[in-house]
């Protein structure tokens, strides 16, 4: 594949079809220079994500001149690897690439506009006009960043729907109450687990791999990722998004997360000096009304179900504990799919609370699809 083709592939991910460049533009130095920073940023991100071999990484870091990267024969393997990674990502979703470029452009535009304001401080009327322009740019930037955070929190299968359906998108951004199952997962004895690692890097590799598994599991089950906590994850299943079987999907994701931990811990045994027996994920689930809010640009939820899902997340390793509201819904809808035992959990400042230890049986069940899925274009 020719170098310029790689460049055009990257360009196409960040432009609408009607804005794609002509053949003359593809070969022009102006076109090349315009997007050199975007390409360099892309290559840097691939390095940080360990997509290159050590030799490729060393070759790139010793010379970061854009034209060398674009045309130099010694960079052919790096370009080819970048193409492979990019095309794989493109098949999943090109929305995040486009947004990244748009956000970068808006940030530059905001800086230039700020410079314009300083140039016209003596002209009060002109200064006011320039400030209004800056406010508009900042508002647009904030909206783009909010959309980027939202897309990063959900499955790429829904990115197109969120981008093209404003009414659907607004359901995530309004501060109205929504009914949701909240799932909190915590790695039990995580500090001891870290101390048993042969090196900090080996522990980091284990945690990074596990968290990647958890992210995939929850997104595939139509959850919204709220945050990673360092040794766990907080996610929620709003019924408007996850569908009428949001409760089942929450249970399924929790079960699959436990399975993922067991599988990865066994795989990474050589990374630890001692293998702990009673280590694993403690999972808490609650149900009720939560508020979706934006904090620091990111989507998060607040409400009582969040509090008690996190408290139930202090469950013993491998256990999934539900609070009372979640128990009432799950036991009513999925009686034949679960085994539920009443138990107690000790909560600081509250004492012993009744909790429900739930296990999902291996029985065939196809959850009902969310209502928005039929409206997605399937070409």
C-alpha positions in Angstrom: 0.0 0.0 0.0 1.4 3.4 -1.0 2.2 5.9 1.7 -0.3 8.5 0.4 -3.1 5.8 0.5 -2.4 5.4 4.2 -2.6 9.2 4.6 -5.9 9.3 2.7 -7.4 6.5 4.8 -6.7 8.5 7.9 -8.1 11.6 6.3 -11.3 9.9 5.3 -12.0 8.8 8.9 -12.3 12.5 9.8 -14.3 13.9 6.9 -17.7 13.5 5.5 -17.8 11.8 2.0 -18.7 15.1 0.3 -15.6 16.7 1.8 -13.1 14.0 0.6 -10.1 15.5 -1.3 -9.6 15.5 -5.0 -6.8 13.5 -6.6 -4.8 16.8 -6.9 -5.3 17.6 -3.3 -4.1 14.1 -2.3 -0.7 14.7 -3.9 -0.3 18.3 -2.8 2.2 19.3 -0.1 -0.5 21.6 1.5 -2.8 18.7 2.0 0.0 16.7 3.5 1.1 19.4 5.9 -2.5 20.2 7.0 -2.9 16.8 8.6 0.6 16.0 9.6 -0.1 16.7 13.3 -3.2 14.4 13.2 -1.2 11.5 11.7 1.7 12.0 14.2 -0.8 12.0 17.1 -2.3 8.8 15.7 1.0 7.1 15.6 1.9 8.3 19.1 -1.3 6.8 20.4 -0.5 3.5 18.8 2.9 3.4 20.5 1.3 4.1 23.9 -1.2 1.2 23.2 1.7 -1.2 22.5 0.7 -1.8 18.9 4.3 -1.7 17.7 7.2 -4.1 18.3 10.2 -2.8 20.3 12.2 -2.3 17.1 9.4 -0.4 15.4 8.9 1.8 18.5 12.6 2.6 18.8 12.8 3.4 15.1 9.8 5.8 15.4 11.0 7.6 18.5 14.5 8.3 17.2 13.1 10.3 14.4 9.7 11.9 14.5 9.9 14.1 11.5 6.6 13.8 9.7 7.9 13.7 6.2 10.3 10.9 7.1 7.4 8.9 8.6 5.3 9.5 5.5 7.9 8.8 2.9 10.9 7.1 4.4 11.5 3.5 3.4 12.7 2.6 7.0 9.2 3.4 8.2 7.3 1.1 5.8 6.6 -1.5 8.5 5.4 1.2 10.9 3.0 2.6 8.3 1.7 -0.9 7.4 1.1 -1.7 11.1 -0.7 1.6 11.6 -2.9 0.9 8.6 -3.8 -2.5 10.0 -4.7 -1.1 13.4 -6.6 1.8 11.9 -8.7 -0.3 9.5 -9.6 -2.6 12.4 -10.7 0.4 14.4 -12.5 1.8 11.4 -14.6 -1.3 10.9 -15.7 -0.9 14.5 -16.4 2.8 14.6 -14.7 5.8 13.0 -16.7 8.3 15.1 -14.1 8.6 17.8 -11.4 9.4 15.2 -13.5 12.1 13.6 -14.3 13.6 17.0 -10.7 13.6 18.0 -9.8 15.6 15.0 -12.7 18.0 15.3 -11.9 18.6 19.0 -8.3 19.3 18.1 -9.3 21.7 15.5 -11.7 23.5 17.9 -9.0 23.8 20.5 -6.7 25.5 18.0 -9.6 27.7 16.9 -10.2 28.7 20.5 -6.6 29.7 21.1 -6.6 31.8 17.9 -9.8 33.5 18.9 -8.3 34.3 22.3 -5.4 35.9 20.5 -7.8 37.9 18.5 -9.4 39.3 21.7 -6.0 40.5 23.0 -5.4 42.3 19.7 -8.5 44.4 19.9 -8.7 45.4 23.6 -8.7 49.1 22.7 -11.9 48.6 20.6 -14.6 47.7 23.1 -17.2 46.9 20.5 -14.8 44.7 18.6 -13.7 43.0 21.8 -17.3 42.1 22.8 -17.8 40.6 19.3 -14.6 38.5 19.6 -15.6 37.3 23.1 -19.0 36.2 21.8 -17.3 34.2 19.0 -15.0 32.6 21.6 -18.0 31.6 23.7 -19.6 30.0 20.7 -16.4 28.0 20.0 -16.1 26.9 23.6 -19.8 25.8 23.6 -19.2 23.7 20.5 -16.0 22.3 22.0 -17.8 21.3 25.2 -20.5 19.6 23.2 -18.0 17.6 21.1 -16.0 16.6 24.2 -19.3 15.5 25.9 -20.1 13.4 22.9 -16.7 11.9 22.9 -17.0 10.9 26.5 -20.4 9.3 25.8 -19.1 7.3 22.8 -16.2 6.0 24.9 -18.7 4.8 27.5 -20.9 2.6 25.3 -20.5 -0.1 22.6 -19.3 1.0 19.2 -22.4 -0.7 17.8 -24.5 2.3 19.0 -22.1 5.1 18.0 -23.9 5.7 14.7 -27.3 5.9 16.4 -26.0 8.3 19.0 -24.4 10.5 16.4 -27.4 10.7 14.0 -30.4 10.6 16.4 -30.5 13.7 18.5 -33.6 12.6 20.4 -31.9 9.4 21.4 -28.7 11.1 22.3 -30.5 13.6 24.5 -31.7 10.7 26.7 -28.1 10.4 27.9 -27.5 14.1 28.4 -30.6 15.3 30.1 -30.6 15.5 33.9 -34.0 13.7 34.1 -34.3 10.6 36.3 -34.0 7.2 34.6 -34.6 3.7 35.8 -31.4 1.7 35.8 -29.7 -1.3 37.2 -26.3 -0.2 38.7 -23.4 -2.6 38.9 -20.3 -2.0 41.0 -17.4 -4.4 40.8 -14.4 -4.4 43.1 -11.3 -6.6 43.1 -11.3 -8.1 46.6 -7.9 -8.1 48.3 -6.5 -6.1 45.5 -3.7 -4.6 47.7 -2.5 -8.0 48.7 -2.7 -9.2 45.1 -0.5 -6.3 44.1 2.0 -7.1 46.8 2.2 -10.7 45.5 3.1 -9.5 42.0 6.7 -10.1 40.8 6.9 -6.5 39.6 4.7 -3.5 39.3 4.7 -3.8 35.5 3.5 -7.4 35.6 0.7 -6.4 38.0 -0.2 -3.4 35.7 -0.3 -5.8 32.7 -2.7 -8.1 34.6 -5.0 -5.2 35.7 -4.9 -3.6 32.2 -5.9 -6.9 30.5 -8.6 -7.6 33.1 -10.1 -4.1 32.8 -10.1 -4.4 29.0 -12.1 -7.6 29.4 -14.6 -6.0 31.8 -15.1 -3.0 29.5 -15.8 -5.3 26.6 -18.2 -7.5 28.6 -20.3 -4.6 29.9 -20.4 -2.8 26.6 -21.5 -5.9 24.8 -24.3 -6.3 27.2 -25.6 -2.7 26.5 -24.2 -1.1 29.7 -22.9 2.4 30.0 -19.5 2.5 31.7 -19.5 5.2 34.4 -15.9 4.9 35.5 -12.9 2.6 36.3 -12.0 2.9 39.9 -8.4 1.6 39.7 -9.4 -1.8 41.1 -12.9 -2.1 39.8 -15.6 -0.7 37.6 -19.0 1.1 37.9 -21.5 0.6 35.2 -25.2 1.1 34.7 -28.0 -0.4 32.6 -30.6 2.3 31.9 -33.8 0.7 30.7 -34.3 3.2 27.8 -30.9 2.0 26.5 -30.4 -1.6 27.7 -34.0 -2.6 27.2 -36.7 -4.3 29.2 -34.2 -7.1 30.2 -31.7 -4.7 31.6 -31.7 -6.7 34.9 -30.8 -9.9 33.2 -28.0 -8.2 31.2 -26.7 -6.8 34.5 -26.6 -10.3 36.0 -25.1 -11.8 32.8 -22.3 -9.1 32.7 -21.5 -9.7 36.4 -21.3 -13.5 35.8 -19.1 -13.0 32.7 -16.9 -10.6 34.7 -16.3 -13.3 37.4 -15.5 -15.8 34.7 -13.1 -13.3 33.1 -11.2 -12.8 36.4 -10.8 -16.5 37.0 -9.5 -17.0 33.4 -7.1 -14.1 33.5 -5.8 -14.8 37.0 -4.9 -18.3 35.9 -3.3 -17.0 32.7 -1.2 -14.5 34.7 -0.1 -16.9 37.5 3.5 -16.6 36.5 3.3 -12.8 37.2 2.8 -13.5 40.9 5.0 -15.1 43.6 2.1 -16.6 45.5 -1.4 -17.5 44.2 -4.2 -16.4 46.5 -7.2 -18.7 46.7 -9.9 -16.3 47.9 -9.3 -13.5 45.5 -11.7 -12.3 42.9 -14.5 -9.8 42.1 -17.0 -8.6 44.6 -20.1 -7.4 42.8 -23.0 -5.3 44.0 -26.2 -4.6 42.1 -29.1 -2.2 42.9 -32.0 -0.8 41.0 -33.9 2.4 41.0 -34.0 6.0 39.7 -30.7 7.7 39.0 -29.7 11.1 37.7 -27.4 11.2 34.7 -25.1 14.2 35.0 -22.0 15.6 33.3 -19.0 16.1 35.6 -15.8 17.4 34.1 -17.3 16.7 30.7 -18.0 13.0 31.4 -21.3 11.2 31.9 -21.8 9.9 35.4 -24.8 8.9 37.6 -25.9 9.9 41.1 -28.6 8.5 43.3 -29.3 6.0 46.0 -28.9 2.9 43.8 -25.3 4.0 43.1 -24.5 4.2 46.8 -25.9 0.8 47.6 -24.5 -1.0 44.5 -21.1 0.2 45.7 -21.8 -1.0 49.2 -22.9 -4.4 48.0 -19.7 -4.4 46.0 -18.0 -5.3 49.2 -19.2 -8.8 48.7 -16.9 -11.8 49.1 -14.8 -12.7 46.1 -16.8 -14.3 43.4 -20.2 -13.3 44.9 -22.9 -11.1 43.4 -25.0 -9.4 46.0 -28.2 -7.5 45.3 -29.9 -4.8 47.4 -33.6 -5.0 48.1 -35.0 -3.1 45.1 -32.8 -5.1 42.6 -33.9 -8.3 44.4 -37.6 -7.5 43.9 -37.3 -7.0 40.2 -34.9 -9.9 39.5 -36.8 -12.4 41.6 -40.0 -11.5 39.9 -38.8 -11.5 36.3 -36.1 -14.2 36.3 -37.2 -16.7 39.0 -36.5 -19.7 36.7 -33.1 -18.4 35.7 -31.6 -17.6 39.1 -30.8 -19.1 42.5 -31.1 -16.4 45.2 -30.2 -16.8 48.9 -30.7 -14.3 51.6 -27.6 -13.3 53.5 -26.1 -10.4 55.4 -23.4 -7.8 54.6 -21.7 -5.6 57.2 -21.7 -1.9 56.1 -19.7 0.7 58.0 -21.9 3.1 59.9 -25.0 1.0 59.0 -24.3 -2.3 60.6 -25.6 -5.6 59.0 -27.8 -5.2 56.0 -29.9 -7.9 54.3 -28.5 -8.7 50.9 -29.3 -11.3 48.3 -26.7 -13.7 46.9 -27.7 -14.3 43.3 -26.4 -16.9 40.8 -27.4 -17.0 37.2 -28.2 -20.5 36.0 -26.9 -21.8 32.7 -30.3 -21.9 30.9 -31.1 -20.7 27.5 -32.7 -17.3 27.5 -32.7 -14.6 24.8 -33.1 -11.2 26.3 -35.5 -8.8 24.5 -33.6 -6.3 22.3 -33.7 -2.7 23.3 -36.4 -0.7 21.4 -33.8 1.4 19.5 -32.1 -1.5 17.7 -34.7 -1.9 14.9 -34.4 1.7 14.0 -30.6 1.3 13.3 -29.7 1.1 9.6 -28.5 -2.3 8.7 -27.0 -2.2 5.3 
